[in-house]
């Protein structure tokens, strides 16, 4: 099984970093082919909301950073695992940024009527 692992733990949280390492060890022990991204170590911009990934370069973000590789890995994976602390009732900002940037892999199915796109 091909697994994409997004590690959204900060170095300042040693328990979470240890959990991420244990998760990697367990997945490998189960024979998973693992693509791991330690988000804290990557240059990862925020989604600009430009929709260029749907109109100008369908399926690929216009920003050239690690998010392009993450989106490709997501498409090729059977499973995605995210390691993160719960922050304000959700996942970390590192995970949020990475997930926002994978919008390029979703088919938009827009319809234009009377000059308005919906």
N, CA, C and O atoms as a GROMACS GRO file, in nm:
protein
  472
    1UNK      N    1   0.085  -0.117   0.000
    1UNK     CA    2   0.000   0.000   0.000
    1UNK      C    3   0.089   0.124   0.000
    1UNK      O    4   0.189   0.131   0.072
    2UNK      N    5   0.051   0.219  -0.081
    2UNK     CA    6   0.125   0.346  -0.091
    2UNK      C    7   0.060   0.445   0.006
    2UNK      O    8  -0.060   0.471  -0.002
    3UNK      N    9   0.142   0.501   0.097
    3UNK     CA   10   0.091   0.589   0.202
    3UNK      C   11   0.160   0.725   0.193
    3UNK      O   12   0.283   0.733   0.185
    4UNK      N   13   0.080   0.830   0.195
    4UNK     CA   14   0.130   0.967   0.208
    4UNK      C   15   0.115   1.006   0.354
    4UNK      O   16   0.006   1.001   0.409
    5UNK      N   17   0.226   1.046   0.415
    5UNK     CA   18   0.223   1.089   0.555
    5UNK      C   19   0.259   1.237   0.561
    5UNK      O   20   0.368   1.277   0.519
    6UNK      N   21   0.168   1.316   0.615
    6UNK     CA   22   0.193   1.458   0.637
    6UNK      C   23   0.219   1.478   0.785
    6UNK      O   24   0.130   1.461   0.868
    7UNK      N   25   0.342   1.514   0.818
    7UNK     CA   26   0.384   1.537   0.956
    7UNK      C   27   0.370   1.686   0.984
    7UNK      O   28   0.453   1.766   0.941
    8UNK      N   29   0.265   1.722   1.055
    8UNK     CA   30   0.238   1.861   1.087
    8UNK      C   31   0.277   1.899   1.228
    8UNK      O   32   0.217   1.988   1.288
    9UNK      N   33   0.379   1.831   1.281
    9UNK     CA   34   0.423   1.857   1.418
    9UNK      C   35   0.537   1.958   1.422
    9UNK      O   36   0.628   1.951   1.338
   10UNK      N   37   0.534   2.050   1.516
   10UNK     CA   38   0.647   2.142   1.532
   10UNK      C   39   0.755   2.079   1.619
   10UNK      O   40   0.725   1.995   1.704
   11UNK      N   41   0.879   2.117   1.598
   11UNK     CA   42   0.989   2.065   1.681
   11UNK      C   43   0.971   2.099   1.828
   11UNK      O   44   1.026   2.031   1.915
   12UNK      N   45   0.896   2.203   1.856
   12UNK     CA   46   0.875   2.246   1.994
   12UNK      C   47   0.780   2.153   2.071
   12UNK      O   48   0.754   2.175   2.189
   13UNK      N   49   0.728   2.050   2.003
   13UNK     CA   50   0.635   1.955   2.064
   13UNK      C   51   0.696   1.815   2.056
   13UNK      O   52   0.661   1.738   1.967
   14UNK      N   53   0.789   1.781   2.150
   14UNK     CA   54   0.862   1.655   2.140
   14UNK      C   55   0.773   1.530   2.143
   14UNK      O   56   0.807   1.429   2.081
   15UNK      N   57   0.660   1.535   2.214
   15UNK     CA   58   0.571   1.419   2.217
   15UNK      C   59   0.510   1.393   2.080
   15UNK      O   60   0.501   1.278   2.037
   16UNK      N   61   0.470   1.499   2.012
   16UNK     CA   62   0.412   1.485   1.879
   16UNK      C   63   0.517   1.439   1.778
   16UNK      O   64   0.488   1.358   1.691
   17UNK      N   65   0.639   1.491   1.790
   17UNK     CA   66   0.748   1.449   1.702
   17UNK      C   67   0.775   1.300   1.721
   17UNK      O   68   0.798   1.228   1.623
   18UNK      N   69   0.773   1.253   1.845
   18UNK     CA   70   0.793   1.111   1.874
   18UNK      C   71   0.678   1.027   1.816
   18UNK      O   72   0.702   0.919   1.762
   19UNK      N   73   0.556   1.077   1.828
   19UNK     CA   74   0.441   1.007   1.772
   19UNK      C   75   0.455   0.994   1.620
   19UNK      O   76   0.425   0.889   1.564
   20UNK      N   77   0.499   1.100   1.555
   20UNK     CA   78   0.518   1.095   1.409
   20UNK      C   79   0.624   0.991   1.374
   20UNK      O   80   0.605   0.915   1.279
   21UNK      N   81   0.734   0.987   1.448
   21UNK     CA   82   0.839   0.888   1.422
   21UNK      C   83   0.789   0.746   1.444
   21UNK      O   84   0.821   0.656   1.366
   22UNK      N   85   0.710   0.726   1.549
   22UNK     CA   86   0.652   0.594   1.575
   22UNK      C   87   0.555   0.552   1.465
   22UNK      O   88   0.549   0.435   1.428
   23UNK      N   89   0.481   0.648   1.413
   23UNK     CA   90   0.386   0.620   1.304
   23UNK      C   91   0.461   0.575   1.179
   23UNK      O   92   0.420   0.480   1.113
   24UNK      N   93   0.569   0.645   1.147
   24UNK     CA   94   0.652   0.607   1.032
   24UNK      C   95   0.706   0.465   1.050
   24UNK      O   96   0.700   0.384   0.958
   25UNK      N   97   0.758   0.436   1.169
   25UNK     CA   98   0.813   0.304   1.198
   25UNK      C   99   0.707   0.196   1.180
   25UNK      O  100   0.734   0.092   1.120
   26UNK      N  101   0.588   0.220   1.232
   26UNK     CA  102   0.480   0.121   1.223
   26UNK      C  103   0.434   0.100   1.079
   26UNK      O  104   0.411  -0.014   1.037
   27UNK      N  105   0.422   0.207   1.004
   27UNK     CA  106   0.379   0.193   0.864
   27UNK      C  107   0.482   0.113   0.784
   27UNK      O  108   0.446   0.027   0.704
   28UNK      N  109   0.608   0.142   0.805
   28UNK     CA  110   0.713   0.067   0.735
   28UNK      C  111   0.714  -0.080   0.777
   28UNK      O  112   0.734  -0.168   0.694
   29UNK      N  113   0.692  -0.106   0.907
   29UNK     CA  114   0.687  -0.244   0.957
   29UNK      C  115   0.573  -0.322   0.894
   29UNK      O  116   0.580  -0.445   0.880
   30UNK      N  117   0.467  -0.253   0.855
   30UNK     CA  118   0.352  -0.317   0.790
   30UNK      C  119   0.370  -0.329   0.639
   30UNK      O  120   0.279  -0.372   0.568
   31UNK      N  121   0.486  -0.290   0.591
   31UNK     CA  122   0.517  -0.305   0.450
   31UNK      C  123   0.466  -0.194   0.360
   31UNK      O  124   0.462  -0.210   0.238
   32UNK      N  125   0.427  -0.083   0.418
   32UNK     CA  126   0.376   0.029   0.338
   32UNK      C  127   0.490   0.100   0.267
   32UNK      O  128   0.599   0.117   0.322
   33UNK      N  129   0.464   0.141   0.144
   33UNK     CA  130   0.557   0.229   0.072
   33UNK      C  131   0.518   0.371   0.114
   33UNK      O  132   0.406   0.416   0.091
   34UNK      N  133   0.610   0.439   0.175
   34UNK     CA  134   0.580   0.564   0.244
   34UNK      C  135   0.643   0.684   0.174
   34UNK      O  136   0.762   0.683   0.142
   35UNK      N  137   0.561   0.787   0.152
   35UNK     CA  138   0.612   0.917   0.112
   35UNK      C  139   0.580   1.010   0.228
   35UNK      O  140   0.464   1.038   0.258
   36UNK      N  141   0.686   1.057   0.293
   36UNK     CA  142   0.670   1.136   0.414
   36UNK      C  143   0.712   1.281   0.389
   36UNK      O  144   0.816   1.307   0.328
   37UNK      N  145   0.630   1.372   0.436
   37UNK     CA  146   0.660   1.515   0.426
   37UNK      C  147   0.656   1.574   0.566
   37UNK      O  148   0.551   1.578   0.629
   38UNK      N  149   0.770   1.620   0.613
   38UNK     CA  150   0.778   1.693   0.741
   38UNK      C  151   0.754   1.840   0.707
   38UNK      O  152   0.844   1.911   0.665
   39UNK      N  153   0.633   1.882   0.727
   39UNK     CA  154   0.590   2.014   0.680
   39UNK      C  155   0.671   2.127   0.743
   39UNK      O  156   0.689   2.231   0.681
   40UNK      N  157   0.719   2.107   0.865
   40UNK     CA  158   0.797   2.211   0.933
   40UNK      C  159   0.928   2.240   0.861
   40UNK      O  160   0.986   2.348   0.879
   41UNK      N  161   0.976   2.146   0.779
   41UNK     CA  162   1.104   2.161   0.710
   41UNK      C  163   1.088   2.210   0.566
   41UNK      O  164   1.188   2.226   0.496
   42UNK      N  165   0.965   2.234   0.521
   42UNK     CA  166   0.940   2.268   0.381
   42UNK      C  167   0.903   2.414   0.363
   42UNK      O  168   0.846   2.477   0.452
   43UNK      N  169   0.935   2.466   0.246
   43UNK     CA  170   0.885   2.596   0.204
   43UNK      C  171   0.747   2.571   0.145
   43UNK      O  172   0.734   2.506   0.041
   44UNK      N  173   0.645   2.621   0.212
   44UNK     CA  174   0.509   2.592   0.170
   44UNK      C  175   0.426   2.718   0.183
   44UNK      O  176   0.393   2.760   0.294
   45UNK      N  177   0.392   2.778   0.070
   45UNK     CA  178   0.311   2.900   0.073
   45UNK      C  179   0.165   2.869   0.095
   45UNK      O  180   0.121   2.755   0.080
   46UNK      N  181   0.090   2.970   0.132
   46UNK     CA  182  -0.054   2.954   0.149
   46UNK      C  183  -0.125   2.960   0.014
   46UNK      O  184  -0.075   3.022  -0.080
   47UNK      N  185  -0.240   2.897   0.006
   47UNK     CA  186  -0.320   2.904  -0.116
   47UNK      C  187  -0.361   3.050  -0.138
   47UNK      O  188  -0.405   3.118  -0.046
   48UNK      N  189  -0.346   3.095  -0.262
   48UNK     CA  190  -0.380   3.234  -0.296
   48UNK      C  191  -0.526   3.250  -0.336
   48UNK      O  192  -0.577   3.361  -0.345
   49UNK      N  193  -0.594   3.138  -0.359
   49UNK     CA  194  -0.733   3.144  -0.401
   49UNK      C  195  -0.749   3.197  -0.542
   49UNK      O  196  -0.854   3.251  -0.577
   50UNK      N  197  -0.646   3.181  -0.624
   50UNK     CA  198  -0.648   3.237  -0.760
   50UNK      C  199  -0.718   3.146  -0.860
   50UNK      O  200  -0.753   3.190  -0.970
   51UNK      N  201  -0.740   3.020  -0.825
   51UNK     CA  202  -0.801   2.918  -0.910
   51UNK      C  203  -0.723   2.892  -1.038
   51UNK      O  204  -0.776   2.833  -1.132
   52UNK      N  205  -0.596   2.936  -1.040
   52UNK     CA  206  -0.510   2.906  -1.155
   52UNK      C  207  -0.491   2.757  -1.173
   52UNK      O  208  -0.470   2.709  -1.285
   53UNK      N  209  -0.498   2.682  -1.063
   53UNK     CA  210  -0.482   2.537  -1.069
   53UNK      C  211  -0.600   2.471  -1.140
   53UNK      O  212  -0.591   2.354  -1.177
   54UNK      N  213  -0.708   2.543  -1.160
   54UNK     CA  214  -0.822   2.490  -1.232
   54UNK      C  215  -0.833   2.548  -1.373
   54UNK      O  216  -0.878   2.480  -1.465
   55UNK      N  217  -0.792   2.674  -1.390
   55UNK     CA  218  -0.810   2.740  -1.520
   55UNK      C  219  -0.683   2.745  -1.604
   55UNK      O  220  -0.687   2.712  -1.723
   56UNK      N  221  -0.572   2.787  -1.546
   56UNK     CA  222  -0.449   2.809  -1.624
   56UNK      C  223  -0.365   2.684  -1.638
   56UNK      O  224  -0.315   2.655  -1.747
   57UNK      N  225  -0.348   2.609  -1.532
   57UNK     CA  226  -0.268   2.486  -1.533
   57UNK      C  227  -0.348   2.377  -1.462
   57UNK      O  228  -0.313   2.340  -1.350
   58UNK      N  229  -0.454   2.324  -1.524
   58UNK     CA  230  -0.542   2.229  -1.456
   58UNK      C  231  -0.466   2.117  -1.386
   58UNK      O  232  -0.384   2.047  -1.446
   59UNK      N  233  -0.497   2.103  -1.257
   59UNK     CA  234  -0.437   1.996  -1.179
   59UNK      C  235  -0.305   2.031  -1.114
   59UNK      O  236  -0.249   1.949  -1.041
   60UNK      N  237  -0.252   2.150  -1.140
   60UNK     CA  238  -0.123   2.187  -1.083
   60UNK      C  239  -0.124   2.332  -1.039
   60UNK      O  240  -0.162   2.422  -1.114
   61UNK      N  241  -0.082   2.353  -0.916
   61UNK     CA  242  -0.077   2.488  -0.858
   61UNK      C  243   0.025   2.575  -0.932
   61UNK      O  244   0.129   2.526  -0.975
   62UNK      N  245  -0.007   2.702  -0.946
   62UNK     CA  246   0.085   2.795  -1.011
   62UNK      C  247   0.208   2.826  -0.924
   62UNK      O  248   0.314   2.860  -0.977
   63UNK      N  249   0.194   2.814  -0.792
   63UNK     CA  250   0.307   2.837  -0.703
   63UNK      C  251   0.400   2.716  -0.711
   63UNK      O  252   0.355   2.601  -0.705
   64UNK      N  253   0.526   2.741  -0.724
   64UNK     CA  254   0.624   2.633  -0.736
   64UNK      C  255   0.695   2.613  -0.603
   64UNK      O  256   0.797   2.676  -0.576
   65UNK      N  257   0.640   2.525  -0.521
   65UNK     CA  258   0.703   2.490  -0.394
   65UNK      C  259   0.668   2.345  -0.362
   65UNK      O  260   0.624   2.271  -0.450
   66UNK      N  261   0.688   2.304  -0.241
   66UNK     CA  262   0.670   2.164  -0.202
   66UNK      C  263   0.526   2.116  -0.214
   66UNK      O  264   0.502   1.995  -0.221
   67UNK      N  265   0.430   2.205  -0.217
   67UNK     CA  266   0.290   2.166  -0.226
   67UNK      C  267   0.260   2.093  -0.357
   67UNK      O  268   0.172   2.006  -0.362
   68UNK      N  269   0.333   2.126  -0.463
   68UNK     CA  270   0.314   2.056  -0.591
   68UNK      C  271   0.348   1.908  -0.574
   68UNK      O  272   0.276   1.822  -0.625
   69UNK      N  273   0.457   1.879  -0.504
   69UNK     CA  274   0.497   1.740  -0.480
   69UNK      C  275   0.398   1.669  -0.389
   69UNK      O  276   0.367   1.552  -0.410
   70UNK      N  277   0.347   1.739  -0.289
   70UNK     CA  278   0.249   1.680  -0.198
   70UNK      C  279   0.122   1.643  -0.273
   70UNK      O  280   0.067   1.535  -0.253
   71UNK      N  281   0.074   1.732  -0.359
   71UNK     CA  282  -0.046   1.703  -0.438
   71UNK      C  283  -0.025   1.583  -0.529
   71UNK      O  284  -0.114   1.499  -0.541
   72UNK      N  285   0.091   1.573  -0.592
   72UNK     CA  286   0.120   1.456  -0.677
   72UNK      C  287   0.121   1.328  -0.594
   72UNK      O  288   0.067   1.226  -0.636
   73UNK      N  289   0.182   1.335  -0.476
   73UNK     CA  290   0.186   1.218  -0.389
   73UNK      C  291   0.046   1.177  -0.344
   73UNK      O  292   0.016   1.058  -0.333
   74UNK      N  293  -0.039   1.275  -0.318
   74UNK     CA  294  -0.176   1.246  -0.277
   74UNK      C  295  -0.250   1.166  -0.385
   74UNK      O  296  -0.318   1.069  -0.355
   75UNK      N  297  -0.235   1.208  -0.508
   75UNK     CA  298  -0.302   1.140  -0.619
   75UNK      C  299  -0.254   0.996  -0.634
   75UNK      O  300  -0.332   0.908  -0.668
   76UNK      N  301  -0.126   0.971  -0.608
   76UNK     CA  302  -0.067   0.838  -0.624
   76UNK      C  303  -0.084   0.749  -0.502
   76UNK      O  304  -0.046   0.632  -0.506
   77UNK      N  305  -0.140   0.801  -0.394
   77UNK     CA  306  -0.147   0.727  -0.268
   77UNK      C  307  -0.279   0.653  -0.251
   77UNK      O  308  -0.383   0.693  -0.304
   78UNK      N  309  -0.271   0.544  -0.175
   78UNK     CA  310  -0.390   0.470  -0.136
   78UNK      C  311  -0.447   0.523  -0.005
   78UNK      O  312  -0.566   0.509   0.023
   79UNK      N  313  -0.361   0.583   0.076
   79UNK     CA  314  -0.398   0.628   0.209
   79UNK      C  315  -0.317   0.753   0.243
   79UNK      O  316  -0.199   0.763   0.210
   80UNK      N  317  -0.382   0.848   0.310
   80UNK     CA  318  -0.312   0.964   0.361
   80UNK      C  319  -0.324   0.964   0.513
   80UNK      O  320  -0.434   0.951   0.567
   81UNK      N  321  -0.211   0.980   0.582
   81UNK     CA  322  -0.207   0.987   0.727
   81UNK      C  323  -0.154   1.125   0.764
   81UNK      O  324  -0.052   1.170   0.712
   82UNK      N  325  -0.224   1.191   0.855
   82UNK     CA  326  -0.178   1.322   0.903
   82UNK      C  327  -0.148   1.310   1.052
   82UNK      O  328  -0.230   1.261   1.129
   83UNK      N  329  -0.030   1.356   1.090
   83UNK     CA  330   0.008   1.358   1.231
   83UNK      C  331   0.009   1.503   1.275
   83UNK      O  332   0.086   1.584   1.223
   84UNK      N  333  -0.077   1.536   1.372
   84UNK     CA  334  -0.091   1.673   1.417
   84UNK      C  335  -0.155   1.677   1.555
   84UNK      O  336  -0.230   1.587   1.592
   85UNK      N  337  -0.125   1.779   1.628
   85UNK     CA  338  -0.198   1.806   1.752
   85UNK      C  339  -0.330   1.872   1.714
   85UNK      O  340  -0.341   1.938   1.611
   86UNK      N  341  -0.430   1.852   1.797
   86UNK     CA  342  -0.555   1.924   1.778
   86UNK      C  343  -0.534   2.067   1.826
   86UNK      O  344  -0.495   2.092   1.940
   87UNK      N  345  -0.560   2.161   1.736
   87UNK     CA  346  -0.539   2.302   1.764
   87UNK      C  347  -0.668   2.378   1.738
   87UNK      O  348  -0.718   2.379   1.625
   88UNK      N  349  -0.722   2.440   1.840
   88UNK     CA  350  -0.849   2.514   1.828
   88UNK      C  351  -0.956   2.427   1.763
   88UNK      O  352  -1.033   2.475   1.679
   89UNK      N  353  -0.962   2.300   1.801
   89UNK     CA  354  -1.065   2.210   1.752
   89UNK      C  355  -1.037   2.149   1.616
   89UNK      O  356  -1.122   2.078   1.562
   90UNK      N  357  -0.920   2.174   1.558
   90UNK     CA  358  -0.888   2.121   1.427
   90UNK      C  359  -0.742   2.082   1.419
   90UNK      O  360  -0.677   2.064   1.522
   91UNK      N  361  -0.692   2.069   1.300
   91UNK     CA  362  -0.552   2.030   1.281
   91UNK      C  363  -0.464   2.154   1.279
   91UNK      O  364  -0.512   2.268   1.275
   92UNK      N  365  -0.334   2.130   1.281
   92UNK     CA  366  -0.236   2.239   1.289
   92UNK      C  367  -0.238   2.326   1.163
   92UNK      O  368  -0.289   2.285   1.058
   93UNK      N  369  -0.184   2.445   1.175
   93UNK     CA  370  -0.177   2.535   1.060
   93UNK      C  371  -0.089   2.477   0.950
   93UNK      O  372  -0.111   2.505   0.832
   94UNK      N  373   0.011   2.398   0.986
   94UNK     CA  374   0.096   2.333   0.885
   94UNK      C  375   0.014   2.237   0.799
   94UNK      O  376   0.026   2.236   0.677
   95UNK      N  377  -0.070   2.157   0.864
   95UNK     CA  378  -0.156   2.064   0.790
   95UNK      C  379  -0.258   2.142   0.707
   95UNK      O  380  -0.283   2.108   0.592
   96UNK      N  381  -0.316   2.246   0.764
   96UNK     CA  382  -0.415   2.327   0.692
   96UNK      C  383  -0.356   2.384   0.564
   96UNK      O  384  -0.420   2.378   0.459
   97UNK      N  385  -0.236   2.439   0.572
   97UNK     CA  386  -0.172   2.495   0.452
   97UNK      C  387  -0.150   2.388   0.346
   97UNK      O  388  -0.174   2.411   0.228
   98UNK      N  389  -0.104   2.271   0.389
   98UNK     CA  390  -0.078   2.163   0.293
   98UNK      C  391  -0.208   2.116   0.228
   98UNK      O  392  -0.212   2.095   0.107
   99UNK      N  393  -0.313   2.098   0.307
   99UNK     CA  394  -0.440   2.051   0.252
   99UNK      C  395  -0.503   2.155   0.159
   99UNK      O  396  -0.558   2.120   0.055
  100UNK      N  397  -0.494   2.283   0.197
  100UNK     CA  398  -0.548   2.388   0.110
  100UNK      C  399  -0.484   2.384  -0.028
  100UNK      O  400  -0.550   2.409  -0.128
  101UNK      N  401  -0.357   2.351  -0.031
  101UNK     CA  402  -0.284   2.352  -0.157
  101UNK      C  403  -0.310   2.228  -0.243
  101UNK      O  404  -0.264   2.222  -0.357
  102UNK      N  405  -0.383   2.131  -0.190
  102UNK     CA  406  -0.416   2.013  -0.271
  102UNK      C  407  -0.548   2.030  -0.346
  102UNK      O  408  -0.596   1.936  -0.409
  103UNK      N  409  -0.607   2.148  -0.338
  103UNK     CA  410  -0.733   2.173  -0.409
  103UNK      C  411  -0.718   2.151  -0.561
  103UNK      O  412  -0.816   2.126  -0.631
  104UNK      N  413  -0.596   2.161  -0.608
  104UNK     CA  414  -0.570   2.145  -0.752
  104UNK      C  415  -0.608   2.007  -0.804
  104UNK      O  416  -0.630   1.991  -0.924
  105UNK      N  417  -0.616   1.908  -0.717
  105UNK     CA  418  -0.646   1.772  -0.763
  105UNK      C  419  -0.796   1.745  -0.769
  105UNK      O  420  -0.838   1.635  -0.806
  106UNK      N  421  -0.876   1.842  -0.732
  106UNK     CA  422  -1.022   1.827  -0.734
  106UNK      C  423  -1.076   1.885  -0.864
  106UNK      O  424  -1.034   1.992  -0.907
  107UNK      N  425  -1.169   1.814  -0.927
  107UNK     CA  426  -1.231   1.865  -1.049
  107UNK      C  427  -1.334   1.970  -1.012
  107UNK      O  428  -1.424   1.943  -0.932
  108UNK      N  429  -1.323   2.091  -1.069
  108UNK     CA  430  -1.410   2.200  -1.026
  108UNK      C  431  -1.554   2.194  -1.079
  108UNK      O  432  -1.645   2.238  -1.010
  109UNK      N  433  -1.575   2.142  -1.200
  109UNK     CA  434  -1.709   2.134  -1.259
  109UNK      C  435  -1.781   2.269  -1.256
  109UNK      O  436  -1.893   2.279  -1.206
  110UNK      N  437  -1.716   2.372  -1.311
  110UNK     CA  438  -1.777   2.504  -1.320
  110UNK      C  439  -1.866   2.512  -1.443
  110UNK      O  440  -1.843   2.444  -1.543
  111UNK      N  441  -1.968   2.596  -1.432
  111UNK     CA  442  -2.057   2.624  -1.545
  111UNK      C  443  -2.063   2.775  -1.561
  111UNK      O  444  -2.083   2.848  -1.464
  112UNK      N  445  -2.045   2.822  -1.685
  112UNK     CA  446  -2.055   2.965  -1.713
  112UNK      C  447  -2.188   2.993  -1.781
  112UNK      O  448  -2.221   2.933  -1.883
  113UNK      N  449  -2.266   3.086  -1.723
  113UNK     CA  450  -2.394   3.124  -1.778
  113UNK      C  451  -2.407   3.275  -1.771
  113UNK      O  452  -2.388   3.334  -1.665
  114UNK      N  453  -2.437   3.338  -1.883
  114UNK     CA  454  -2.452   3.484  -1.889
  114UNK      C  455  -2.333   3.558  -1.832
  114UNK      O  456  -2.349   3.659  -1.764
  115UNK      N  457  -2.213   3.506  -1.861
  115UNK     CA  458  -2.090   3.573  -1.816
  115UNK      C  459  -2.052   3.551  -1.671
  115UNK      O  460  -1.954   3.607  -1.623
  116UNK      N  461  -2.130   3.470  -1.601
  116UNK     CA  462  -2.103   3.441  -1.461
  116UNK      C  463  -2.064   3.294  -1.448
  116UNK      O  464  -2.132   3.206  -1.500
  117UNK      N  465  -1.953   3.270  -1.378
  117UNK     CA  466  -1.907   3.133  -1.358
  117UNK      C  467  -1.947   3.085  -1.220
  117UNK      O  468  -1.923   3.151  -1.119
  118UNK      N  469  -2.010   2.969  -1.219
  118UNK     CA  470  -2.054   2.911  -1.090
  118UNK      C  471  -2.006   2.769  -1.083
  118UNK      O  472  -2.031   2.700  -0.984
   0.00000   0.00000   0.00000
